[in-house]
């Protein structure tokens, strides 16, 4: 993973102090300027932010409303490309490991379709955003079943995926990967949200090691999300591909998923 910026925590309460201690970062009373990224609790939950001219609005992990809520209601159910790639066919609901969880949107969508999903995130600040989002999800009684299908484990999937999965108790029938695609200057960083995410997480330059780990752990298939025109991750060639207008899923299949 390429070099990335380390955030500070902003706040003067016990919760902020505990987060700064857990992450091993500085605690500030006010939002810093310049290129410093920050984490701060607000009305909508824990937010990650930076210079607005460069990064835009602060970013939260949202598993209740927003894009995730809209996708849960109107996303197309098991007919959407993500669900098809992960094998959620008629009568089939695999257990899934989202080994590059990010903001948890794909994991929440899969869980809403009935799958049990383990989220693994190696960037501590992003994992903190996810933990906060899961806590807010738990406060929604009507979404209790969705919350029960989601579990989070901080850790580096490119180095210790097997151990992380073993500790979780999830059967890794499907491993889903969405590694950060290394950008070319002026071509890939269109959205300010992605600029913020990349500044914090860096590029996933160890994607081949991540794929190797996933192939060793998944019992049935590995699903890799890629930009549509990007080459597959270095390593074995995918067995199948599913494409949409802007993205593609590369499928590495060990065996077929069948209904119980």
Backbone as JSON, one array per atom type, in Angstrom:
{
  "sequence": "XXXXXXXXXXXXXXXXXXXXXXXXXXXXXXXXXXXXXXXXXXXXXXXXXXXXXXXXXXXXXXXXXXXXXXXXXXXXXXXXXXXXXXXXXXXXXXXXXXXXXXXXXXXXXXXXXXXXXXXXXXXXXXXXXXXXXXXXXXXXXXXXXXXXXXXXXXXXXXXXXXXXXXXXXXXXXXXXXXXXXXXXXXXXXXXXXXXXXXXXXXXXXXXXXXXXXXXXXXXXXXXXXXXXXXXXXXXXXXXXXXXXXXXXXXXXXXXXXXXX",
  "N": [[0.85, -1.19, 0.0], [0.6, 2.19, -0.88], [2.15, 5.25, 0.4], [0.28, 7.08, 2.81], [-1.85, 9.65, 4.21], [-2.05, 10.41, 7.71], [-4.74, 10.72, 9.9], [-5.93, 13.17, 12.35], [-7.74, 13.28, 15.45], [-10.56, 15.22, 16.18], [-11.94, 16.99, 18.85], [-13.33, 17.42, 22.18], [-14.28, 15.71, 24.05], [-14.91, 12.68, 25.98], [-15.37, 10.48, 24.31], [-14.13, 11.16, 21.89], [-11.49, 11.38, 22.79], [-11.03, 8.73, 23.5], [-11.18, 7.49, 21.0], [-8.98, 8.67, 19.67], [-6.93, 7.65, 21.25], [-7.26, 4.89, 20.78], [-6.66, 4.74, 18.06], [-4.14, 5.7, 18.07], [-3.39, 8.33, 17.45], [-3.08, 11.96, 17.21], [-4.95, 14.19, 19.34], [-7.01, 16.89, 18.74], [-8.28, 20.16, 19.52], [-9.58, 21.77, 17.7], [-10.58, 21.87, 14.23], [-7.99, 21.14, 12.02], [-5.96, 22.95, 9.62], [-4.63, 23.09, 6.24], [-3.01, 20.23, 4.8], [-3.81, 18.29, 6.56], [-5.69, 15.53, 7.57], [-8.77, 14.74, 9.28], [-10.74, 13.27, 11.93], [-13.98, 13.42, 13.25], [-16.65, 13.46, 15.58], [-20.03, 14.01, 14.84], [-23.39, 15.27, 14.21], [-24.33, 13.48, 12.33], [-22.86, 11.26, 12.8], [-19.58, 9.65, 12.99], [-17.16, 11.42, 11.2], [-14.94, 11.83, 8.43], [-12.65, 14.17, 7.3], [-11.13, 16.9, 5.44], [-9.18, 19.46, 3.81], [-11.59, 21.4, 2.32], [-11.54, 22.47, -0.28], [-10.01, 20.73, -1.66], [-10.94, 18.17, -0.98], [-13.68, 18.25, -0.68], [-16.9, 17.7, 0.86], [-17.03, 16.44, 4.29], [-16.73, 12.92, 5.01], [-18.79, 10.19, 5.75], [-19.44, 6.84, 6.9], [-22.25, 5.31, 5.82], [-24.88, 3.29, 6.53], [-27.56, 3.12, 6.75], [-29.34, 5.17, 5.61], [-29.15, 7.38, 2.8], [-27.12, 6.6, -0.07], [-26.98, 3.84, 0.32], [-29.42, 3.19, 1.55], [-31.18, 3.93, -0.51], [-30.35, 2.17, -2.5], [-30.99, -0.22, -1.28], [-33.76, -0.17, -1.38], [-34.38, 0.36, -4.08], [-32.55, -0.81, -5.77], [-32.63, -3.04, -7.45], [-32.58, -5.58, -6.42], [-31.74, -9.04, -6.32], [-31.07, -9.12, -8.93], [-29.2, -7.21, -9.59], [-25.87, -6.3, -10.64], [-23.75, -6.71, -8.77], [-24.88, -8.55, -6.94], [-25.35, -10.76, -8.62], [-22.72, -11.33, -9.42], [-21.65, -12.16, -7.0], [-22.99, -14.47, -6.59], [-25.63, -14.65, -5.66], [-28.07, -16.2, -6.42], [-31.22, -17.69, -7.4], [-32.52, -19.19, -4.63], [-29.99, -19.43, -3.55], [-27.83, -18.29, -1.15], [-24.97, -17.23, -0.35], [-22.33, -17.2, 2.19], [-20.37, -14.37, 2.72], [-17.23, -12.76, 2.41], [-16.17, -9.57, 2.64], [-13.39, -8.37, 1.75], [-12.1, -5.99, 1.38], [-13.4, -3.7, 2.7], [-13.95, -0.9, 2.81], [-16.22, 1.77, 2.76], [-18.38, 0.19, 3.28], [-20.62, -0.08, 1.65], [-21.17, -1.96, -0.43], [-21.16, -4.32, 1.07], [-23.33, -3.86, 2.8], [-25.4, -3.83, 0.96], [-25.36, -6.47, 0.01], [-25.91, -7.81, 2.4], [-28.48, -6.89, 2.86], [-29.81, -8.35, 0.99], [-29.87, -10.78, 2.11], [-27.51, -12.14, 2.67], [-24.92, -13.26, 4.85], [-22.32, -11.25, 5.94], [-18.92, -10.65, 6.31], [-17.01, -7.93, 7.12], [-13.88, -6.68, 6.33], [-11.37, -4.43, 7.05], [-8.44, -2.65, 6.53], [-7.39, -0.1, 6.98], [-7.12, 1.85, 9.75], [-8.62, 4.23, 10.42], [-10.72, 4.21, 8.59], [-11.9, 1.81, 9.29], [-12.81, 2.63, 11.76], [-14.8, 4.45, 10.99], [-16.59, 2.62, 9.86], [-17.23, 1.03, 12.11], [-18.6, 2.91, 13.63], [-20.76, 3.4, 11.92], [-22.02, 0.9, 11.97], [-22.82, 0.84, 14.62], [-24.73, 2.87, 14.62], [-26.53, 1.72, 12.87], [-27.42, -0.39, 14.43], [-29.1, 0.91, 16.12], [-31.47, 1.14, 14.83], [-34.44, -0.29, 14.96], [-36.05, -1.55, 12.99], [-34.22, -2.48, 11.22], [-32.86, -4.55, 12.32], [-32.35, -7.23, 11.6], [-30.73, -6.91, 9.36], [-28.47, -5.72, 10.56], [-27.58, -7.86, 12.1], [-26.53, -9.53, 10.22], [-24.14, -8.46, 9.49], [-20.73, -8.16, 10.21], [-17.72, -6.86, 11.6], [-14.21, -6.81, 11.19], [-11.21, -5.42, 11.93], [-8.21, -5.38, 10.01], [-5.51, -6.63, 7.9], [-6.14, -7.82, 4.88], [-4.48, -8.64, 2.84], [-2.38, -9.83, 4.04], [-3.18, -11.43, 6.22], [-5.57, -12.81, 5.8], [-6.7, -15.43, 6.03], [-6.44, -15.99, 8.79], [-7.98, -13.93, 9.93], [-10.53, -14.52, 8.92], [-10.92, -17.06, 10.03], [-11.1, -16.48, 12.74], [-13.51, -15.16, 12.8], [-15.68, -16.86, 12.37], [-17.24, -16.96, 10.13], [-18.2, -18.64, 7.18], [-16.24, -18.67, 4.4], [-17.53, -18.63, 1.64], [-17.7, -16.96, -0.59], [-15.4, -14.51, -1.56], [-15.14, -11.11, -1.7], [-13.57, -8.54, -3.46], [-12.46, -5.21, -3.74], [-10.18, -3.54, -4.64], [-8.26, -0.5, -4.38], [-7.76, 1.2, -7.33], [-4.73, 1.93, -8.88], [-4.09, 5.24, -9.84], [-3.89, 7.26, -12.84], [-2.38, 10.35, -13.54], [-4.69, 12.93, -13.54], [-6.74, 11.4, -14.59], [-8.23, 9.44, -13.09], [-9.08, 10.47, -10.65], [-11.82, 11.75, -10.16], [-14.06, 12.26, -8.49], [-14.35, 14.12, -5.51], [-14.74, 12.77, -3.14], [-13.4, 10.35, -3.57], [-10.83, 11.31, -3.73], [-10.34, 12.03, -1.1], [-10.6, 9.56, 0.16], [-8.52, 8.13, -1.06], [-6.3, 9.64, -0.27], [-6.2, 9.0, 2.4], [-6.12, 6.17, 2.46], [-4.33, 5.37, 0.47], [-2.88, 3.71, -2.45], [-3.79, 0.42, -3.48], [-1.33, -1.27, -3.91], [-0.49, -3.79, -3.45], [-2.27, -5.56, -4.52], [-2.03, -8.04, -6.03], [-1.08, -9.83, -4.03], [-3.24, -9.73, -2.31], [-5.25, -10.9, -3.91], [-4.17, -13.46, -4.11], [-4.32, -14.34, -1.44], [-7.1, -14.31, -1.14], [-7.93, -16.25, -3.0], [-6.93, -18.51, -1.81], [-8.51, -18.73, 0.42], [-11.3, -18.53, -0.13], [-14.04, -20.71, -0.53], [-15.65, -21.18, -2.71], [-15.84, -19.02, -4.7], [-14.02, -16.12, -5.89], [-14.55, -12.69, -6.16], [-13.81, -9.89, -7.99], [-13.9, -6.47, -8.16], [-13.46, -4.18, -10.78], [-12.36, -1.25, -12.62], [-13.96, -0.76, -15.76], [-12.28, -0.73, -18.08], [-9.85, -1.57, -17.09], [-6.99, -3.74, -16.63], [-7.11, -7.22, -15.52], [-6.27, -8.13, -12.1], [-2.86, -8.8, -11.48], [-1.87, -12.12, -11.86], [-3.52, -15.31, -11.66], [-5.71, -15.87, -14.45], [-9.03, -14.57, -14.68], [-12.02, -16.61, -14.57], [-14.53, -15.91, -15.5], [-16.32, -12.94, -16.54], [-18.31, -10.16, -15.61], [-19.91, -7.32, -16.79], [-20.69, -3.82, -16.54], [-21.72, -0.48, -17.47], [-19.62, 1.15, -16.48], [-18.02, -0.39, -14.81], [-16.58, -3.6, -13.87], [-16.81, -7.05, -13.03], [-14.54, -9.46, -12.13], [-14.47, -12.91, -12.08], [-13.34, -15.6, -10.2], [-13.5, -18.88, -10.09], [-13.89, -21.6, -7.99], [-15.71, -23.69, -7.44], [-19.17, -24.52, -8.12], [-21.83, -22.56, -6.76], [-24.48, -23.76, -4.93], [-27.93, -24.26, -4.18], [-29.06, -24.96, -0.87]],
  "CA": [[0.0, 0.0, 0.0], [1.41, 3.39, -0.97], [2.11, 6.14, 1.56], [-1.0, 7.75, 2.97], [-1.89, 10.61, 5.29], [-2.62, 9.93, 8.97], [-5.63, 11.76, 10.41], [-6.01, 13.46, 13.77], [-9.11, 13.28, 15.96], [-10.95, 16.54, 16.66], [-12.99, 16.92, 19.85], [-12.91, 17.66, 23.56], [-15.07, 14.84, 24.91], [-14.29, 11.39, 26.29], [-15.46, 9.58, 23.16], [-13.08, 11.56, 20.95], [-10.22, 11.01, 23.39], [-10.9, 7.28, 23.42], [-10.89, 7.16, 19.61], [-7.6, 9.07, 19.4], [-6.07, 6.68, 21.93], [-7.37, 3.61, 20.09], [-5.99, 4.84, 16.76], [-2.76, 6.13, 18.26], [-3.18, 9.59, 16.74], [-3.22, 13.16, 18.03], [-6.27, 14.76, 19.63], [-6.99, 18.34, 18.58], [-9.5, 20.82, 19.96], [-10.22, 22.39, 16.55], [-10.26, 21.3, 12.92], [-6.74, 21.71, 11.52], [-5.94, 23.36, 8.23], [-3.6, 22.47, 5.4], [-3.23, 18.89, 4.26], [-4.09, 17.35, 7.64], [-7.01, 14.91, 7.61], [-9.28, 14.68, 10.65], [-11.94, 12.52, 12.29], [-14.74, 14.16, 14.26], [-18.03, 13.04, 15.79], [-21.01, 15.06, 14.61], [-24.79, 14.87, 14.28], [-24.57, 12.33, 11.44], [-21.93, 10.19, 13.12], [-18.16, 9.94, 12.84], [-16.87, 11.91, 9.85], [-13.57, 12.02, 8.0], [-12.61, 15.34, 6.45], [-9.87, 17.56, 5.13], [-9.33, 20.72, 3.11], [-12.77, 21.26, 1.45], [-11.25, 22.8, -1.67], [-9.38, 19.55, -2.26], [-11.63, 16.93, -0.67], [-15.12, 18.4, -0.62], [-17.56, 17.54, 2.15], [-16.58, 15.31, 5.11], [-17.23, 11.62, 4.58], [-19.24, 9.24, 6.77], [-19.92, 5.53, 6.45], [-23.7, 5.35, 6.03], [-25.46, 1.98, 6.23], [-29.0, 3.18, 6.96], [-29.96, 5.95, 4.56], [-28.25, 7.76, 1.72], [-27.01, 5.7, -1.22], [-27.25, 2.46, 0.73], [-30.86, 3.07, 1.73], [-31.81, 3.97, -1.83], [-30.02, 0.92, -3.19], [-31.74, -1.29, -0.64], [-35.16, -0.09, -1.81], [-34.61, 0.46, -5.53], [-31.35, -1.21, -6.49], [-32.81, -4.15, -8.38], [-32.56, -6.88, -5.74], [-30.72, -10.01, -6.71], [-30.75, -8.96, -10.34], [-28.13, -6.25, -9.81], [-24.62, -6.95, -11.04], [-23.02, -7.14, -7.59], [-25.5, -9.77, -6.42], [-25.09, -11.84, -9.57], [-21.3, -11.68, -9.35], [-21.4, -12.85, -5.73], [-23.67, -15.76, -6.6], [-26.92, -14.66, -4.98], [-29.08, -16.63, -7.36], [-32.46, -18.22, -6.84], [-32.29, -20.24, -3.64], [-28.59, -19.47, -3.12], [-27.41, -17.12, -0.37], [-23.67, -17.61, 0.22], [-21.67, -16.36, 3.18], [-19.45, -13.55, 1.94], [-16.21, -11.96, 3.07], [-15.79, -8.36, 1.91], [-12.02, -8.25, 2.28], [-11.69, -4.59, 1.23], [-14.74, -3.22, 3.01], [-14.15, 0.52, 2.52], [-17.31, 2.39, 3.49], [-19.37, -0.82, 3.61], [-21.84, 0.01, 0.84], [-21.43, -3.24, -1.09], [-21.48, -5.29, 2.11], [-24.69, -3.6, 3.27], [-26.31, -4.25, -0.1], [-25.4, -7.94, 0.02], [-26.6, -8.23, 3.62], [-29.9, -6.6, 2.68], [-30.33, -9.43, 0.14], [-29.93, -12.0, 2.9], [-26.21, -12.76, 2.89], [-24.11, -12.92, 6.02], [-21.13, -10.63, 5.37], [-17.82, -10.22, 7.17], [-16.29, -6.78, 6.58], [-12.5, -6.56, 6.78], [-10.8, -3.16, 6.61], [-7.11, -2.53, 7.12], [-7.07, 1.27, 7.36], [-7.79, 2.01, 11.04], [-9.6, 5.3, 10.45], [-11.89, 3.76, 7.84], [-12.54, 0.82, 10.15], [-13.54, 3.38, 12.79], [-16.02, 4.93, 10.34], [-17.48, 1.47, 9.74], [-17.72, 0.66, 13.44], [-19.6, 3.91, 14.01], [-21.94, 3.17, 11.1], [-22.69, -0.3, 12.47], [-23.47, 1.21, 15.88], [-25.94, 3.62, 14.26], [-27.45, 0.75, 12.29], [-27.99, -1.18, 15.53], [-30.12, 1.73, 16.79], [-32.67, 1.14, 13.99], [-35.1, -1.57, 15.24], [-36.58, -2.19, 11.79], [-33.11, -3.02, 10.46], [-32.09, -5.42, 13.22], [-31.89, -8.42, 10.87], [-29.61, -6.47, 8.54], [-27.31, -5.55, 11.44], [-27.11, -9.17, 12.55], [-25.81, -10.2, 9.12], [-22.9, -7.74, 9.24], [-19.73, -8.13, 11.28], [-16.52, -6.11, 11.19], [-12.92, -7.17, 11.78], [-10.09, -4.65, 11.37], [-7.06, -6.21, 9.7], [-4.96, -6.53, 6.56], [-6.5, -9.03, 4.13], [-3.39, -9.05, 1.96], [-1.37, -10.53, 4.83], [-3.69, -12.34, 7.24], [-6.98, -13.06, 5.53], [-7.13, -16.72, 6.57], [-6.57, -15.88, 10.25], [-9.1, -13.05, 10.23], [-11.76, -15.25, 8.63], [-11.04, -18.15, 10.99], [-11.53, -15.9, 14.02], [-14.85, -14.59, 12.69], [-16.71, -17.89, 12.33], [-17.95, -16.9, 8.85], [-17.74, -19.56, 6.15], [-15.94, -17.79, 3.27], [-17.88, -19.2, 0.34], [-17.36, -15.95, -1.59], [-14.59, -13.38, -1.1], [-15.33, -9.95, -2.58], [-12.45, -7.59, -3.4], [-12.58, -3.97, -4.51], [-8.96, -2.8, -4.32], [-8.1, 0.83, -4.97], [-7.05, 1.09, -8.59], [-3.73, 3.01, -9.0], [-4.59, 6.22, -10.8], [-3.02, 8.03, -13.71], [-2.59, 11.76, -13.27], [-5.72, 13.61, -14.3], [-7.72, 10.52, -15.23], [-9.08, 8.62, -12.24], [-9.6, 11.15, -9.47], [-12.88, 12.65, -10.58], [-14.86, 12.63, -7.35], [-13.58, 14.55, -4.35], [-14.83, 11.71, -2.14], [-12.34, 9.39, -3.82], [-9.57, 11.94, -3.39], [-10.21, 11.92, 0.35], [-10.39, 8.15, 0.5], [-7.18, 7.73, -1.51], [-5.3, 10.31, 0.56], [-6.13, 8.28, 3.65], [-5.83, 4.74, 2.31], [-3.29, 5.09, -0.49], [-3.21, 2.77, -3.52], [-3.59, -0.99, -3.13], [-0.3, -1.79, -4.8], [-0.29, -5.21, -3.14], [-3.46, -6.29, -4.95], [-1.76, -9.45, -6.34], [-1.03, -10.6, -2.78], [-4.62, -9.79, -1.83], [-5.93, -11.92, -4.7], [-3.61, -14.77, -3.72], [-4.92, -14.67, -0.15], [-8.53, -14.58, -1.34], [-8.08, -17.53, -3.7], [-6.61, -19.58, -0.87], [-9.5, -18.77, 1.5], [-12.66, -18.72, -0.63], [-14.36, -22.11, -0.83], [-16.38, -21.3, -3.98], [-15.41, -18.06, -5.71], [-13.51, -14.79, -5.57], [-15.14, -11.69, -7.02], [-12.97, -8.69, -7.96], [-14.45, -5.32, -8.88], [-12.44, -3.42, -11.49], [-12.85, -0.33, -13.65], [-14.27, -1.57, -16.94], [-11.16, -0.84, -19.01], [-8.62, -1.94, -16.4], [-6.61, -5.16, -16.74], [-7.29, -7.99, -14.28], [-5.15, -8.12, -11.16], [-1.77, -9.7, -11.85], [-2.03, -13.44, -11.28], [-4.33, -16.2, -12.51], [-6.75, -15.21, -15.24], [-10.4, -14.85, -14.21], [-12.77, -17.58, -15.35], [-15.67, -15.23, -16.1], [-16.43, -11.52, -16.28], [-19.61, -9.5, -15.75], [-19.6, -5.91, -16.99], [-21.71, -2.78, -16.67], [-21.21, 0.64, -18.25], [-18.38, 1.73, -15.95], [-17.24, -1.31, -13.99], [-16.54, -5.01, -14.27], [-16.48, -8.03, -12.0], [-13.77, -10.63, -12.54], [-14.86, -14.04, -11.24], [-12.41, -16.72, -10.1], [-14.44, -19.88, -9.59], [-13.4, -22.91, -7.54], [-16.81, -24.64, -7.62], [-20.45, -23.84, -8.25], [-22.67, -22.33, -5.6], [-25.74, -24.46, -5.11], [-28.92, -24.08, -3.12], [-29.07, -26.03, 0.13]],
  "C": [[0.88, 1.23, 0.0], [1.22, 4.28, 0.25], [0.81, 6.9, 1.6], [-0.9, 8.71, 4.15], [-2.53, 9.99, 6.53], [-3.49, 11.02, 9.54], [-5.4, 12.04, 11.89], [-7.48, 13.35, 14.16], [-9.39, 14.66, 16.53], [-12.1, 16.4, 17.66], [-12.43, 17.15, 21.24], [-13.69, 16.8, 24.55], [-14.38, 13.5, 25.08], [-14.31, 10.44, 25.1], [-14.36, 9.9, 22.14], [-11.71, 11.18, 21.48], [-9.98, 9.51, 23.29], [-10.57, 6.85, 22.0], [-9.45, 7.5, 19.26], [-6.62, 8.08, 20.03], [-6.08, 5.35, 21.19], [-6.62, 3.61, 18.76], [-4.52, 5.23, 16.89], [-2.42, 7.41, 17.51], [-3.42, 10.76, 17.68], [-4.67, 13.55, 18.21], [-6.16, 16.27, 19.56], [-8.32, 18.92, 19.05], [-10.28, 21.4, 18.8], [-9.78, 21.71, 15.26], [-8.99, 21.94, 12.38], [-6.87, 22.13, 10.06], [-4.89, 22.61, 7.44], [-3.99, 21.1, 4.92], [-3.58, 17.85, 5.33], [-5.52, 16.83, 7.54], [-7.45, 14.79, 9.06], [-10.51, 13.79, 10.74], [-12.66, 13.3, 13.39], [-16.15, 13.61, 14.36], [-18.96, 14.24, 15.6], [-22.41, 14.49, 14.66], [-25.08, 13.64, 13.42], [-23.62, 11.18, 11.7], [-20.48, 10.62, 12.95], [-17.87, 10.31, 11.39], [-15.37, 12.05, 9.66], [-13.54, 13.2, 7.05], [-11.2, 15.87, 6.25], [-10.16, 18.89, 4.47], [-10.51, 20.62, 2.12], [-12.5, 21.6, 0.0], [-10.63, 21.62, -2.41], [-10.25, 18.32, -2.13], [-13.15, 17.05, -0.63], [-15.66, 18.19, 0.78], [-16.97, 16.36, 2.94], [-17.34, 14.03, 4.75], [-17.6, 10.77, 5.79], [-19.49, 7.88, 6.12], [-21.4, 5.47, 6.8], [-24.31, 4.03, 5.57], [-26.98, 1.97, 6.39], [-29.69, 3.9, 5.8], [-29.01, 6.21, 3.41], [-28.28, 6.78, 0.55], [-27.39, 4.27, -0.87], [-28.75, 2.24, 0.91], [-31.6, 3.06, 0.41], [-31.57, 2.67, -2.58], [-30.78, -0.25, -2.6], [-33.18, -1.32, -1.13], [-35.34, -0.22, -3.32], [-33.47, -0.09, -6.37], [-31.49, -2.37, -7.46], [-32.69, -5.53, -7.76], [-31.43, -7.77, -6.22], [-30.38, -9.97, -8.2], [-29.62, -7.99, -10.6], [-26.79, -6.97, -9.96], [-23.82, -7.47, -9.85], [-23.57, -8.46, -7.06], [-25.24, -10.96, -7.33], [-23.64, -12.29, -9.51], [-21.0, -12.5, -8.11], [-22.23, -14.12, -5.57], [-24.99, -15.81, -5.87], [-28.02, -14.96, -6.0], [-30.31, -17.14, -6.64], [-32.15, -19.37, -5.89], [-30.88, -20.32, -3.12], [-28.25, -18.16, -2.4], [-26.09, -17.46, 0.32], [-23.25, -16.7, 1.37], [-20.5, -15.68, 2.48], [-18.47, -12.82, 2.85], [-15.9, -10.77, 2.16], [-14.43, -7.95, 2.45], [-11.42, -6.86, 2.1], [-12.94, -3.74, 1.48], [-14.97, -1.76, 2.66], [-15.25, 1.11, 3.38], [-18.49, 1.45, 3.7], [-20.6, -0.84, 2.73], [-22.17, -1.31, 0.16], [-21.84, -4.3, -0.07], [-22.91, -5.11, 2.6], [-25.72, -4.03, 2.23], [-26.46, -5.77, -0.11], [-26.13, -8.46, 1.26], [-28.1, -7.99, 3.52], [-30.58, -7.66, 1.81], [-30.27, -10.78, 0.83], [-28.61, -12.64, 3.22], [-25.61, -12.34, 4.23], [-22.76, -12.45, 5.5], [-20.15, -10.23, 6.47], [-17.09, -9.09, 6.47], [-14.89, -6.75, 7.18], [-11.92, -5.28, 6.19], [-9.47, -2.92, 7.31], [-6.73, -1.11, 7.53], [-7.82, 1.6, 8.65], [-8.86, 3.1, 11.07], [-10.87, 4.92, 9.7], [-12.63, 2.69, 8.63], [-13.33, 1.51, 11.27], [-14.83, 3.97, 12.24], [-17.05, 3.8, 10.23], [-18.07, 1.07, 11.08], [-18.8, 1.63, 13.91], [-20.88, 3.71, 13.21], [-22.72, 1.95, 11.56], [-23.41, -0.01, 13.79], [-24.75, 1.99, 15.6], [-26.98, 2.69, 13.63], [-28.15, -0.05, 13.37], [-29.09, -0.42, 16.26], [-31.41, 1.81, 15.98], [-33.38, -0.2, 14.14], [-35.58, -2.3, 13.98], [-35.5, -2.79, 10.92], [-32.26, -3.98, 11.28], [-31.57, -6.66, 12.51], [-30.7, -8.07, 9.99], [-28.35, -6.34, 9.39], [-26.73, -6.88, 11.86], [-26.32, -9.91, 11.47], [-24.45, -9.57, 8.84], [-21.98, -7.81, 10.45], [-18.45, -7.52, 10.73], [-15.31, -6.61, 11.94], [-11.85, -6.27, 11.15], [-8.9, -5.58, 11.11], [-6.68, -6.1, 8.23], [-5.2, -7.84, 5.8], [-5.37, -9.52, 3.24], [-2.33, -9.85, 2.7], [-1.95, -11.62, 5.73], [-5.14, -12.69, 7.04], [-7.46, -14.35, 6.17], [-7.35, -16.64, 8.08], [-7.76, -15.02, 10.63], [-10.44, -13.75, 10.0], [-11.98, -16.35, 9.66], [-11.55, -17.65, 12.33], [-12.99, -15.46, 13.99], [-15.96, -15.63, 12.77], [-17.53, -17.87, 11.06], [-17.35, -17.92, 7.9], [-17.49, -18.77, 4.87], [-16.25, -18.43, 1.92], [-17.48, -18.26, -0.79], [-16.5, -14.88, -0.92], [-14.7, -12.28, -2.15], [-14.18, -8.98, -2.36], [-12.76, -6.38, -4.27], [-11.37, -3.11, -4.2], [-8.92, -1.45, -5.02], [-7.26, 0.69, -6.22], [-6.04, 2.22, -8.71], [-4.1, 3.96, -10.13], [-3.49, 6.78, -11.67], [-3.38, 9.5, -13.51], [-3.68, 12.34, -14.18], [-6.79, 12.71, -14.87], [-8.69, 9.88, -14.26], [-9.71, 9.38, -11.08], [-10.63, 12.2, -9.87], [-13.66, 13.15, -9.37], [-13.97, 13.02, -6.17], [-13.62, 13.52, -3.24], [-13.7, 10.7, -2.32], [-10.97, 9.99, -3.55], [-9.3, 11.82, -1.89], [-9.88, 10.49, 0.74], [-8.98, 7.72, 0.12], [-6.09, 8.38, -0.68], [-5.11, 9.58, 1.87], [-5.61, 6.86, 3.46], [-4.66, 4.44, 1.39], [-3.79, 4.16, -1.59], [-2.96, 1.35, -3.04], [-2.6, -1.63, -4.09], [0.01, -3.26, -4.55], [-1.52, -6.03, -3.53], [-3.17, -7.73, -5.37], [-1.68, -10.34, -5.1], [-2.42, -10.75, -2.18], [-5.4, -10.86, -2.58], [-5.45, -13.32, -4.32], [-4.22, -15.24, -2.41], [-6.38, -15.08, -0.33], [-8.75, -15.94, -2.01], [-7.8, -18.71, -2.77], [-7.7, -19.77, 0.19], [-10.9, -19.1, 1.0], [-12.92, -20.19, -0.97], [-15.01, -22.26, -2.2], [-15.93, -20.3, -5.04], [-14.84, -16.8, -5.09], [-14.05, -13.84, -6.61], [-14.34, -10.41, -6.88], [-13.61, -7.6, -8.79], [-13.31, -4.51, -9.47], [-13.09, -2.33, -12.34], [-12.99, -1.1, -14.97], [-13.08, -1.76, -17.87], [-9.86, -1.28, -18.39], [-8.27, -3.4, -16.63], [-6.96, -5.9, -15.46], [-6.08, -7.82, -13.36], [-4.12, -9.14, -11.62], [-1.91, -11.03, -11.11], [-2.83, -14.33, -12.2], [-5.39, -15.41, -13.26], [-8.12, -15.54, -14.68], [-11.1, -15.83, -15.13], [-13.92, -16.93, -16.11], [-15.59, -13.75, -15.78], [-17.88, -11.06, -16.48], [-19.35, -8.01, -15.8], [-20.86, -5.05, -17.0], [-21.08, -1.64, -17.46], [-19.84, 1.09, -17.79], [-17.5, 0.75, -15.19], [-17.39, -2.74, -14.46], [-16.25, -5.86, -13.04], [-15.74, -9.19, -12.63], [-14.07, -11.76, -11.56], [-13.83, -15.16, -11.36], [-13.17, -17.84, -9.38], [-13.73, -21.18, -9.24], [-14.46, -24.0, -7.8], [-18.12, -23.86, -7.64], [-21.14, -23.67, -6.9], [-24.03, -22.94, -5.85], [-26.66, -24.22, -3.92], [-28.87, -25.26, -2.17], [-30.4, -26.77, 0.12]]
}
